Amino acid sequence: MAAIRQALRDEAIPYMKDLNRLTDEKALPFMAHDCYGPDGPGLVPADARFRHVYKGFGG
């Protein structure tokens, strides 16, 4: 168990710090996504057909 904890400290923490740095630098805030407009969040189209827009999401 100690080896697993040490591996997490050595690998996972730096990985997560790097991931956080990348998202801080490059990712858009979720409010900037196209689905947010003047009427609030929404999916286009607003019915079940929206799933065909997203690869691997039911369509």
Backbone hydrogen bonds in HBPLUS format (Angstrom, degrees):
<---DONOR---> <-ACCEPTOR-->    atom                        ^
c    i                          cat <-CA-CA->   ^        H-A-AA   ^      H-
h    n   atom  resd res      DA  || num        DHA   H-A  angle D-A-AA Bond
n    s   type  num  typ     dist DA aas  dist angle  dist       angle   num
A0005-ARG N   A0001-MET O   3.07 MM   4  6.42 164.6  2.09 153.9 157.4     1
A0006-GLN N   A0002-ALA O   2.92 MM   4  6.12 158.9  1.97 147.9 154.1     2
A0007-ALA N   A0003-ALA O   2.91 MM   4  6.08 155.7  1.97 143.1 149.8     3
A0008-LEU N   A0004-ILE O   2.93 MM   4  6.21 154.6  2.00 150.7 157.5     4
A0009-ARG N   A0005-ARG O   2.98 MM   4  6.29 158.3  2.02 148.7 154.4     5
A0010-ASP N   A0006-GLN O   2.84 MM   4  6.05 160.0  1.88 151.2 157.2     6
A0011-GLU N   A0007-ALA O   2.80 MM   4  5.77 151.4  1.88 149.1 155.8     7
A0012-ALA N   A0008-LEU O   2.91 MM   4  4.78 119.9  2.28 113.7 130.9     8
A0013-ILE N   A0008-LEU O   3.20 MM   5  6.58 151.7  2.28 170.1 173.5     9
A0015-TYR N   A0011-GLU O   3.10 MM   4  6.15 154.8  2.17 145.1 153.0    10
A0016-MET N   A0012-ALA O   2.85 MM   4  6.05 163.8  1.87 156.1 159.5    11
A0017-LYS N   A0013-ILE O   2.96 MM   4  6.16 158.2  2.00 153.2 159.6    12
A0018-ASP N   A0014-PRO O   2.94 MM   4  6.13 157.2  2.00 147.2 152.9    13
A0019-LEU N   A0015-TYR O   2.89 MM   4  6.16 157.8  1.94 150.1 156.8    14
A0020-ASN N   A0016-MET O   2.87 MM   4  6.05 161.3  1.90 149.5 154.2    15
A0021-ARG N   A0017-LYS O   2.94 MM   4  6.15 154.1  2.01 143.6 151.0    16
A0022-LEU N   A0018-ASP O   2.93 MM   4  6.20 162.0  1.96 151.9 156.1    17
A0023-THR N   A0019-LEU O   2.98 MM   4  6.23 163.1  2.00 152.8 157.2    18
A0024-ASP N   A0020-ASN O   2.90 MM   4  6.05 156.8  1.96 147.7 154.5    19
A0025-GLU N   A0021-ARG O   2.97 MM   4  6.17 151.5  2.05 147.5 155.1    20
A0026-LYS N   A0022-LEU O   2.84 MM   4  5.86 161.1  1.87 155.5 160.3    21
A0027-ALA N   A0023-THR O   3.06 MM   4  4.76 147.7  2.17 118.3 127.7    22
A0032-ALA N   A0029-PRO O   2.84 MM   3  5.51 160.7  1.88 122.6 129.0    23
A0033-HIS N   A0030-PHE O   3.20 MM   3  5.62 167.6  2.21 113.8 117.5    24
A0036-TYR N   A0033-HIS O   3.06 MM   3  5.93 171.2  2.07 128.0 130.9    25
A0042-GLY N   A0035-CYS O   2.80 MM   7  5.14 132.0  2.03 133.2 148.5    26
A0037-GLY N   A0040-GLY O   3.34 MM   3  5.28 169.5  2.36 117.4 120.1    27
A0040-GLY N   A0037-GLY O   3.00 MM   3  5.28 162.9  2.03 119.2 120.3    28
A0050-PHE N   A0047-ASP O   3.16 MM   3  6.25 178.5  2.16 134.5 134.9    29
A0051-ARG N   A0048-ALA O   3.37 MM   3  6.25 162.3  2.40 121.8 123.8    30
A0052-HIS N   A0049-ARG O   3.02 MM   3  5.81 161.7  2.06 124.4 129.0    31
A0053-VAL N   A0050-PHE O   2.99 MM   3  5.59 160.1  2.03 118.7 125.0    32
A0057-PHE N   A0054-TYR O   3.09 MM   3  5.48 148.6  2.19 140.7 136.3    33
